[in-house]
Amino acid sequence: MKLYYAPGACSLADHIAMHEADMDFDRVKVDLKNKVTESGQKFDEINPKSYVPVVELDDGRRITENIAILSWIAKQAPQLAPADDADGLRLLQMLAFISTEIHKQFSHVFRPSSDAEATAAREKISQRFALIEGMMQGDYLFGDKMSVADAYLFTMLTWAKKMGVEMPPKLQSFYDRVRERPAVKLTFEHEGLE
């Protein structure tokens, strides 16, 4: 199995979750600017969408999109999903919320067309962080254990720290707690992050 990733990109969530699940996988670094893998292969041949993450299974099938990959990881490692979520809807709701309401807004922070657009995006992200803070059911999103959604939220908080977007105190504590997890430390080491 392979994970195609770019250091610090949204694929960080999948990388963390795969380590949390103790999966055996190879990592393939992708240069998103030049659209090539570290071996020189054209990345568009792997994912015509031209972005990470991509998980390539041993049978050659490929999974793209964070929601799909993180849901798949949770099915392989049920300990990374809410215990009382037999149909997976709570997890899917949270993954969709993070993807559509937070992740998407960061594009307006990273590459704004104007200062006003960047300011509006930062405000929306801060509002969404406040909503998530109110939804947290313990040290993690769903209680006292890490889930794949926590890996995705942590990635968004990593971006917030990088871009100077404010986060509520409870999410700052969450960030600090998750950053100390062995799987996160290993992922940061693999990706060459600070």
Secondary structure as UniProt FT lines:
FT   STRAND          2..5
FT   TURN            7..8
FT   HELIX           11..20
FT   TURN            21..22
FT   STRAND          26..31
FT   TURN            32..35
FT   STRAND          36..37
FT   TURN            38..39
FT   HELIX           43..45
FT   TURN            48..49
FT   STRAND          54..56
FT   TURN            58..59
FT   STRAND          62..64
FT   HELIX           66..76
FT   HELIX           78..80
FT   TURN            83..84
FT   TURN            86..87
FT   HELIX           89..97
FT   HELIX           98..103
FT   HELIX           104..110
FT   HELIX           115..135
FT   TURN            141..142
FT   HELIX           148..163
FT   HELIX           169..179
FT   HELIX           182..191
//
